[in-house]
Amino acid sequence: MTALRSSFLAILALLCIVCSTEARSIPRWSFPPESRNNNKSSSLSKYQVPLSNGSASLPSPTPGLTLKAITLGRGTQNYTCKANSTAAPTAIGAKADLLDASAILPFLPPAASLAILNLITEYLVSFDLSVIETSAIPILGHHYFDAAGVPTFDLGSTGLLKAKKLANIAAPATACKGANGGGDGAVDWLALTDAPGSVGLKEVYRVETAGGKAPSSCGGGPERHIEVQYSAQYWFFG
């Protein structure tokens, strides 16, 4: 455990450096050659997507699919409240930058890489979005909901996924509730499969979530939109 903590502190220090004002002048592709390999499948083959929250599990990836990318999503889960409503906010989508985790994995000790990556996801929710967007960590793509309300993941040359929900389970009870330890809880873990319009990608898993859950009630008041900060790992298969 001491070694894991030391490794995490080292990686957290790295993240702080690449996210600092001074690091903004560093080219995005200033990471080791391994992280710039366009064919990531072979280097990612040793990693297994987390499927269990401790009491329930998501279905396994479809046999024959290959892990195409591991990303760290950082953005907002979006909700709306009608005027004077005391009901729960209504989910209307999400938007997030998808940071390329393969740029971080070469720095991690192999035996503890996923454990440290999980800790990074937990802390990422507290990083300011504008700082992340101008950091040296490569942004592989973006997540958003299109005009028809379809969850969309645009990973550029890696592929495009128009998604529909296959399964969901609650985040573990110990999951980070939100930025700086506050918030109303972590959003569910998801397994999503492809919908018409997808190119090169078949499935994505949202796991190791932190934050993103809406408050239990709109609490009355005027009509409004609510943006809840969140982070998560997104594992893409194709």
N, C-alpha and C positions, 0 to 999 in steps of 0.2 A: 504493500500500500504506500509506503514511503517513496519507493521508486516511481510509482504511478503519479503521486502528488508532485514530485520533482519534475517529472516529464511534463505534466500538465502546466506547471508554472513556467517552464521553459517555452512551451508552445504559446501560452497566453502572452508571455513577453514578446514573442515573435509577432503575434497578432497586433499587439499594441504598437510595435515598431512600424509594421506595414500600414497601420491605420493612422499613423501620426501625420501631422502637417508636413514634416520633413520628407516623409516617404511618398508623398503625393507626386513627387517628381520622378519616382522610380517607374520604369516601364512596367506595364502589367505582366509582361512575359519575362520577368526577371527571376523566376523560380528555376529549380533544377530541370535539366532536359527531360527527366522522366515525366514531369508534370505538363510538358508541352507536346507529348506524343499524341497525335491525332487519333491513333488507334489505341484507345485506352482499355479495350476489352481484356487483353492478355494480362495487363498489370492489375486489373480489378478482379480477376477470376478467383483470387484467394479470399475475397471478402464475401460474407453472407449477410443478407439484409435481416435486421432484427424483426421478428414476427410476433413475439409474445410480450404481453404486458405483465406477465406473472400469473394471470388467472384465465386469460383467453388469448387466442392467436388469430392472426390474419392468415388467409390461405397462402400457400407457397407460390412462387412465380411459376408460370406455365412451363412445363418441361420443354426444353429445346431453345428457350430464350436465353439471351446473353446479357449480362450486366453491362450497360453502355456508359453509365455515368453515376457518380455519387455527388450530390450537391448539398450545400447548406443554404436553405431558404431563409431569407430575412425580409419581413415586410409587415403587412397588416391583414387581419381578418376584418371584413367590413359588414356592418349591420345597419338596419334602419329602425326607427321608432315612429309610429304614428302619433299625432297630437293627442295629448292627455291619456295615452295608453299606459297601463300598468302591466301589460303582458310582457313576455320575454321578447327581446329584440329579434327581428327577423334577419337571418343571414342573407346577404346579397352578393357574396363573392369574396375574393381575396386578390391581393397583388403582392408580388415578392420578387426580389432579385435572387438568382440562383448562383451562388458562389461555387466555383469548381473545387471540390474537396481533393481532387487529385493533385492540386498544387500544394496541399498541406500534408498529405499522407507520406511523402518522402521524408519529411522531418520527424515522423513519429516512429518510436520503437515498434517493430512488427508485432511483438507479443501483446502490446497494450494499445495498438493504434485505434481500434474501435472504441475502447473505453475512454480514451482521451478525446476522440472525435465527439462522443456523446457529451462530454463535459463542455467542449467548445460550443456545441449547439445550445446548451443551457445558458452559457454566458453571453452568447451572441445576441440574445433578445434584448440585452441591456446596452448594446452598442448603438450609437446614433446612426440612423440610416444614411444620412448625407456623408458621414465619415466613411462608412463601408463602401459606398458607391464610388468614392474617390481614392480608395486604398489600392495597394498593389496586388491584392488577391483577385485573380481573374473572375469576371462574371461570365459564366457559361451561357446563361439565358435568363428568361423572365417567365413568371407565372402570372396569369391574369384570367379573367372571365370575359369571353367575347360578347358581342352584342346580343347573341341568342342565349347568353347565360351558361355557355359550355366552358368548363374548366380547361384552360389552354396552357401548354408548356412549350415555349419556343426556345429550343436549344441550338438554333442556328444550323450549322452543318451536321450536328449530331442527330437532329431530327425535330419533328413537330408532333406533339401529342394532344389530340382532342380527346378528353377523357370523360368517362362515366363511372360512377361508384360501383365497385364490386363488393366491398365489405368494409366494415369499420369496427373498431374496438376502442374502449375508453383508454386515455393515456394512463400510465401507472399513477397510483396515488401519490407517489413521491416526485412526480414531474414538477418542474419549475412552473409556478403559477403565472409568472409574467416578469416584466422588466423590473430589475432591482429587487426581485423577490416578492413584489406585490402582484396584484391582478386577481382575476376571478377563476383562474385555472388554465390548464393546457387543453387545447383542442384534441379531438380524437385522432388516433392513428387510422390511416386509410389505405386500402388497396384499390387502385383505379385501373380500369382497362380502356382500350382504345375505342374511339367513336369515329364515325366517318370524317374524313379530312386529315387523319393522322398520316405522318410520313416517317418511316424509319424507327418509330418507337411503338411499343405495344402495351406496356404496363408501367405504372409508377407506384411506389409505396411512399407514403408520408409517415415517418416514424420519429421517435425521440423528440416529440413536440414540446415547446415551451411557450406558455402564454397563448393568447389568441381567443380565449373563450369570452363571450359577452357576459355582462352582468345579468342576474336572474330576472330583473324587471326593468322596463323602460322608466319607471318611476314618475309617470305623468310628465307634464311640461309640453313644450312645442315639438312639432315634427322635427326630426333631426337624424343625421347619419353618425354612426359611431365607428371609429377605426381603432382596433385593438392590436397592439404590437405583438408579433409572434416570431418564432424561429422554428425550424424543423429540418430534418434530413429528408431529402427526396432521392430515392433510388430508382433509376430508370432502366428498363429492360426492352430489348428489341430483337 
